[in-house]
Amino acid sequence: MLAPASAGTALRRARAQRHALGLGLAVVALALAIVASLLWGTRAIDPGIVWGALADPTATGDEALIVRTLRVPRTVLGILAGAALGAAGALMQAITRNPLAEPGILGVNAGAAAAVAAGIAFAGASSIHTYLWFAFLGAGVAAVVVYAIGGVFGNHGSVVRLTLAGAAVGVVLSSFTAALLINYPDVFDAFRFWDVGTIQGRDLSVIAAVLPAIGAGLILTFSLTPRLNVMALGHDVGRALGANPRTTVILAAVAVMLLAGGATAVAGPLGFVGLAAPHAARMIVGPDHRWLVPYAAVLGAVILLGADVVGRVVAAPAEIQTGIMTAIVGGPVFVAIARRRRLATL
């Protein structure tokens, strides 16, 4: 008969093996989503041609060009943006202990949209490369303001206060954006293509511009996961166990700005990915953030790529924008989560 300590070790090892197996299956699902994203679209392309275009960069022809210049960047961007939003949502929910926290609900998307609209109106921004930096700045500033009003940087924050702060800042910024769109028709014409949220039409140079921010955000997020487990017990308990709540929250805020700001800047506002992915991960692995965050990142990429592929297929030869598809998928998920009885805290 095993001693209690040995039994506990065996139980933890078995749980870790199950989680690792589940993460491997999630990666397989992501691989299938990548294959679907490369193969399926508004134009049918033979799988052999797709593989030839990937294997031989010198392959010529319209279909090979479509694969390399459109579908490959779109797929890479879907992986990056989905992983960033999934990880950002898990991090937001952890530090705020709010199960409904995600970049859209806490004003990040509204900040990015307001900054892009202002950039078009007052600075002559006219391409996704210039939108990128305005959106990144706006998302970061909005996140800081919401966190400051919500008391995250101090010792007087709460789930309700932060959620209300996000709603208030979001309304103010959305009103500012609406005023610009009404008074500047040219702004509306340019802005609406970014605002719908899409991973279509972005080239590798745009992805390269945002990759450092998202990469740094993911590395910082993964490094914070042990602290998040301690912080989940409450700030007082976390402090007693050696964690510094203030430092952890500030680092987490920086990570969220890098992740959510980068994804929103390059793909536009994509709602509900940051909400659905962490909850799906939590149902599989429970509250351990060492597993929860990687699961949320992988599942976020699966959700975003899957929604994009469905949007291309169901309306062929046209397509439904990715932001619309994520809203269609995520809306019912949000309602289901909001109706759960155990919603007050995580």
C-alpha positions as CSV (number, residue, x, y, z in Angstrom):
1,M,0.0,0.0,0.0
2,L,1.4,3.4,-1.0
3,A,2.3,5.9,1.7
4,P,0.2,9.2,1.6
5,A,3.1,11.1,0.1
6,S,3.8,8.5,-2.6
7,A,0.1,8.4,-3.4
8,G,-0.1,12.1,-3.7
9,T,2.9,12.2,-6.0
10,A,1.4,9.4,-8.2
11,L,-1.8,11.3,-8.4
12,R,-0.1,14.5,-9.4
13,R,1.9,12.6,-12.0
14,A,-1.2,11.0,-13.5
15,R,-3.0,14.3,-13.6
16,A,0.0,16.0,-15.4
17,Q,0.1,13.1,-17.9
18,R,-3.6,13.6,-18.6
19,H,-3.2,17.3,-19.0
20,A,-0.2,16.8,-21.3
21,L,-2.2,14.3,-23.4
22,G,-5.1,16.7,-23.6
23,L,-2.8,19.6,-24.7
24,G,-1.4,17.3,-27.4
25,L,-4.9,16.6,-28.6
26,A,-5.5,20.4,-28.7
27,V,-2.4,20.9,-30.8
28,V,-3.7,18.2,-33.1
29,A,-7.0,20.1,-33.4
30,L,-5.0,23.2,-34.2
31,A,-3.0,21.3,-36.9
32,L,-6.3,20.2,-38.5
33,A,-7.6,23.8,-38.4
34,I,-4.4,24.9,-40.1
35,V,-4.8,22.3,-42.8
36,A,-8.4,23.4,-43.3
37,S,-7.4,27.1,-43.5
38,L,-4.9,26.3,-46.2
39,L,-7.2,24.0,-48.2
40,W,-10.6,25.6,-48.0
41,G,-11.7,29.0,-49.1
42,T,-13.9,30.9,-51.5
43,R,-12.0,29.3,-54.3
44,A,-11.5,25.6,-54.5
45,I,-7.8,24.6,-54.9
46,D,-6.6,21.0,-55.3
47,P,-4.7,19.8,-52.3
48,G,-1.7,18.8,-54.5
49,I,-1.4,22.4,-55.7
50,V,-1.5,23.6,-52.1
51,W,1.2,21.3,-51.1
52,G,3.3,22.1,-54.1
53,A,3.0,25.9,-53.4
54,L,4.1,25.3,-49.8
55,A,7.0,22.9,-50.8
56,D,8.3,25.0,-53.7
57,P,8.4,28.8,-53.2
58,T,9.1,29.2,-56.9
59,A,5.9,27.5,-58.1
60,T,4.0,29.7,-60.4
61,G,0.3,30.1,-61.3
62,D,-2.6,32.0,-59.8
63,E,-3.5,29.2,-57.4
64,A,0.0,28.9,-56.0
65,L,0.1,32.7,-55.6
66,I,-3.2,32.6,-53.7
67,V,-1.8,30.0,-51.3
68,R,1.5,31.7,-50.6
69,T,0.4,35.3,-50.5
70,L,-3.2,35.0,-49.1
71,R,-3.8,31.8,-47.2
72,V,-0.5,31.3,-45.5
73,P,-0.3,34.8,-44.0
74,R,-4.0,34.5,-43.1
75,T,-3.4,31.2,-41.3
76,V,-0.3,32.5,-39.5
77,L,-2.2,35.6,-38.3
78,G,-5.1,33.4,-37.1
79,I,-2.7,31.4,-35.0
80,L,-1.0,34.4,-33.5
81,A,-4.2,36.5,-32.9
82,G,-6.1,33.5,-31.5
83,A,-3.3,32.5,-29.2
84,A,-2.8,36.0,-28.0
85,L,-6.5,36.6,-27.3
86,G,-6.9,33.2,-25.5
87,A,-3.9,33.8,-23.3
88,A,-4.9,37.5,-22.6
89,G,-8.4,36.4,-21.6
90,A,-7.1,33.7,-19.2
91,L,-4.7,36.3,-17.7
92,M,-7.4,38.9,-17.3
93,Q,-9.8,36.5,-15.7
94,A,-7.0,35.4,-13.3
95,I,-5.9,38.8,-12.1
96,T,-9.4,40.3,-11.8
97,R,-11.0,37.1,-10.6
98,N,-13.8,37.9,-13.0
99,P,-15.1,35.1,-15.1
100,L,-16.4,37.5,-17.7
101,A,-13.2,39.4,-18.3
102,E,-11.9,39.6,-21.8
103,P,-10.3,42.3,-24.0
104,G,-13.6,43.4,-25.5
105,I,-15.5,43.7,-22.3
106,L,-12.7,45.6,-20.5
107,G,-12.4,48.3,-23.1
108,V,-9.3,47.2,-25.0
109,N,-11.1,46.9,-28.3
110,A,-12.9,50.2,-27.9
111,G,-9.5,51.9,-27.2
112,A,-8.0,50.5,-30.3
113,A,-11.0,51.5,-32.4
114,A,-11.0,55.0,-31.1
115,A,-7.3,55.4,-31.8
116,V,-7.6,54.1,-35.3
117,A,-10.5,56.4,-36.1
118,A,-8.6,59.4,-34.7
119,G,-5.5,58.4,-36.7
120,I,-7.5,58.3,-39.9
121,A,-9.3,61.6,-39.1
122,F,-6.3,63.6,-37.8
123,A,-3.1,61.9,-38.9
124,G,-4.0,60.7,-42.4
125,A,-3.6,57.0,-41.6
126,S,-4.6,55.1,-44.7
127,S,-3.2,51.5,-44.5
128,I,-3.1,48.5,-42.1
129,H,0.5,49.3,-41.4
130,T,-0.3,52.7,-39.9
131,Y,-3.6,51.4,-38.3
132,L,-1.4,49.0,-36.4
133,W,0.5,51.5,-34.3
134,F,-2.6,53.6,-33.6
135,A,-4.5,50.6,-32.5
136,F,-1.7,49.3,-30.3
137,L,-1.4,52.7,-28.6
138,G,-5.2,53.0,-28.1
139,A,-5.5,49.5,-26.7
140,G,-2.7,50.0,-24.2
141,V,-4.0,53.4,-23.0
142,A,-7.5,52.0,-22.6
143,A,-6.3,49.0,-20.6
144,V,-4.2,51.3,-18.2
145,V,-7.2,53.6,-17.7
146,V,-9.6,50.8,-17.0
147,Y,-7.2,49.1,-14.6
148,A,-6.5,52.3,-12.8
149,I,-10.2,53.2,-12.4
150,G,-11.0,49.6,-11.4
151,G,-8.4,49.7,-8.6
152,V,-6.3,46.9,-10.0
153,F,-3.1,48.8,-9.3
154,G,-4.0,49.4,-5.7
155,N,-5.6,47.5,-2.9
156,H,-9.2,48.5,-3.5
157,G,-10.1,46.7,-6.7
158,S,-13.1,44.4,-7.1
159,V,-14.7,42.4,-9.8
160,V,-17.7,44.7,-10.0
161,R,-15.6,47.9,-10.0
162,L,-13.4,46.7,-12.8
163,T,-16.3,45.5,-14.9
164,L,-18.1,48.8,-14.5
165,A,-14.9,50.7,-15.3
166,G,-14.5,48.7,-18.5
167,A,-18.1,49.3,-19.5
168,A,-17.8,53.1,-18.7
169,V,-14.5,53.6,-20.6
170,G,-15.8,51.5,-23.5
171,V,-19.0,53.6,-23.8
172,V,-17.0,56.9,-23.7
173,L,-14.5,55.7,-26.3
174,S,-17.3,54.2,-28.5
175,S,-19.1,57.5,-28.4
176,F,-15.9,59.3,-29.4
177,T,-15.5,56.9,-32.3
178,A,-19.1,57.3,-33.4
179,A,-18.7,61.1,-33.4
180,L,-15.7,60.9,-35.7
181,L,-17.5,58.5,-38.0
182,I,-20.6,60.8,-38.2
183,N,-18.6,64.0,-38.8
184,Y,-15.9,62.6,-41.1
185,P,-17.5,60.4,-43.9
186,D,-14.0,59.5,-45.2
187,V,-13.1,58.1,-41.8
188,F,-16.2,55.8,-41.9
189,D,-15.3,54.5,-45.4
190,A,-11.7,53.6,-44.3
191,F,-12.5,52.5,-40.7
192,R,-15.3,50.0,-41.4
193,F,-13.0,47.5,-43.1
194,W,-10.8,47.3,-40.0
195,D,-13.6,47.6,-37.4
196,V,-15.4,44.5,-38.5
197,G,-12.5,42.3,-37.4
198,T,-10.8,40.1,-40.0
199,I,-7.5,38.2,-40.6
200,Q,-8.0,38.6,-44.4
201,G,-5.7,40.7,-46.5
202,R,-2.8,41.0,-44.1
203,D,0.7,40.3,-45.5
204,L,3.7,38.9,-43.7
205,S,5.2,42.3,-43.1
206,V,2.2,43.2,-40.9
207,I,2.6,40.0,-39.0
208,A,6.3,40.6,-38.6
209,A,5.5,44.1,-37.1
210,V,3.3,42.6,-34.4
211,L,5.1,39.4,-33.8
212,P,7.6,40.8,-31.2
213,A,4.8,42.3,-29.1
214,I,2.7,39.1,-29.1
215,G,5.7,36.9,-28.6
216,A,6.9,39.0,-25.6
217,G,3.4,38.9,-24.2
218,L,3.1,35.2,-24.4
219,I,6.6,34.6,-22.8
220,L,5.6,37.0,-19.9
221,T,2.3,35.4,-19.5
222,F,3.7,31.9,-19.2
223,S,6.3,33.1,-16.7
224,L,3.5,34.4,-14.5
225,T,1.5,31.2,-14.3
226,P,2.9,30.0,-11.0
227,R,2.2,33.4,-9.4
228,L,-1.4,33.3,-10.8
229,N,-2.1,30.1,-8.9
230,V,-1.0,31.8,-5.6
231,M,-2.9,35.0,-6.4
232,A,-6.1,32.9,-7.0
233,L,-6.2,32.4,-3.2
234,G,-6.5,36.1,-2.7
235,H,-4.1,39.0,-2.3
236,D,-3.6,38.5,1.4
237,V,-2.9,34.8,1.1
238,G,-0.7,35.4,-1.9
239,R,1.3,38.0,0.0
240,A,1.7,35.6,3.0
241,L,3.0,32.9,0.6
242,G,5.7,35.1,-0.8
243,A,4.0,36.6,-3.9
244,N,3.9,40.3,-4.5
245,P,0.4,41.0,-5.7
246,R,1.1,44.5,-6.9
247,T,4.1,43.4,-9.0
248,T,2.2,40.4,-10.4
249,V,-0.8,42.6,-11.4
250,I,1.4,45.2,-13.1
251,L,3.3,42.5,-15.0
252,A,0.0,40.9,-16.0
253,A,-1.3,44.3,-17.1
254,V,1.7,44.7,-19.4
255,A,1.3,41.2,-20.8
256,V,-2.4,41.9,-21.5
257,M,-1.6,45.1,-23.3
258,L,1.0,43.3,-25.5
259,L,-1.3,40.4,-26.3
260,A,-4.7,42.0,-26.7
261,G,-3.2,45.2,-28.1
262,G,-1.2,43.3,-30.7
263,A,-4.0,41.0,-31.8
264,T,-6.5,43.9,-32.0
265,A,-4.1,46.1,-33.8
266,V,-3.4,43.6,-36.6
267,A,-6.8,41.9,-36.9
268,G,-9.3,44.4,-35.6
269,P,-11.8,43.9,-32.8
270,L,-12.4,40.1,-32.5
271,G,-14.9,39.5,-29.7
272,F,-15.4,36.5,-27.5
273,V,-12.3,34.6,-28.4
274,G,-10.7,35.8,-25.2
275,L,-13.8,34.8,-23.2
276,A,-14.6,31.4,-24.7
277,A,-11.0,29.9,-24.9
278,P,-10.2,30.2,-21.2
279,H,-13.5,28.8,-20.1
280,A,-13.1,25.8,-22.5
281,A,-9.6,25.3,-21.1
282,R,-10.9,25.5,-17.5
283,M,-13.4,22.8,-18.2
284,I,-10.6,20.5,-19.2
285,V,-7.8,21.2,-16.8
286,G,-9.4,23.1,-13.9
287,P,-7.9,26.2,-12.2
288,D,-4.2,25.3,-12.5
289,H,-2.9,28.3,-14.6
290,R,0.3,26.4,-15.5
291,W,-1.9,24.3,-17.7
292,L,-4.8,26.7,-18.2
293,V,-2.9,29.4,-20.0
294,P,-1.2,27.1,-22.6
295,Y,-4.6,25.4,-23.2
296,A,-6.3,28.8,-23.6
297,A,-3.7,29.9,-26.1
298,V,-4.0,26.8,-28.3
299,L,-7.8,26.7,-28.1
300,G,-8.0,30.4,-28.9
301,A,-6.1,29.7,-32.1
302,V,-8.4,26.8,-32.9
303,I,-11.5,28.9,-32.3
304,L,-10.3,31.8,-34.4
305,L,-9.0,29.7,-37.3
306,G,-12.2,27.5,-37.2
307,A,-14.5,30.6,-37.2
308,D,-12.5,32.0,-40.2
309,V,-12.7,28.8,-42.2
310,V,-16.5,28.5,-41.5
311,G,-17.0,32.1,-42.6
312,R,-15.2,31.3,-45.9
313,V,-17.2,28.1,-46.6
314,V,-20.8,28.9,-45.6
315,A,-21.1,32.0,-47.8
316,A,-18.9,30.9,-50.8
317,P,-18.1,32.4,-53.2
318,A,-18.3,35.4,-50.9
319,E,-17.3,35.2,-47.2
320,I,-18.4,36.3,-43.7
321,Q,-15.8,38.3,-41.9
322,T,-14.0,36.6,-39.0
323,G,-15.2,39.1,-36.4
324,I,-18.8,38.4,-37.3
325,M,-18.3,34.6,-37.0
326,T,-16.6,34.9,-33.6
327,A,-19.5,36.9,-32.4
328,I,-22.0,34.3,-33.7
329,V,-20.1,31.6,-32.0
330,G,-19.2,33.5,-28.8
331,G,-22.5,35.2,-28.1
332,P,-24.3,32.0,-26.9
333,V,-21.1,31.1,-24.9
334,F,-21.3,34.5,-23.1
335,V,-24.9,34.0,-22.3
336,A,-24.3,30.5,-21.0
337,I,-21.4,31.7,-18.8
338,A,-23.4,34.6,-17.5
339,R,-26.3,32.4,-16.5
340,R,-24.2,30.1,-14.4
341,R,-24.8,30.2,-10.7
342,R,-21.1,30.1,-9.7
343,L,-20.1,33.3,-11.5
344,A,-19.1,35.7,-8.8
345,T,-15.5,34.7,-8.6
346,L,-13.0,32.2,-10.1
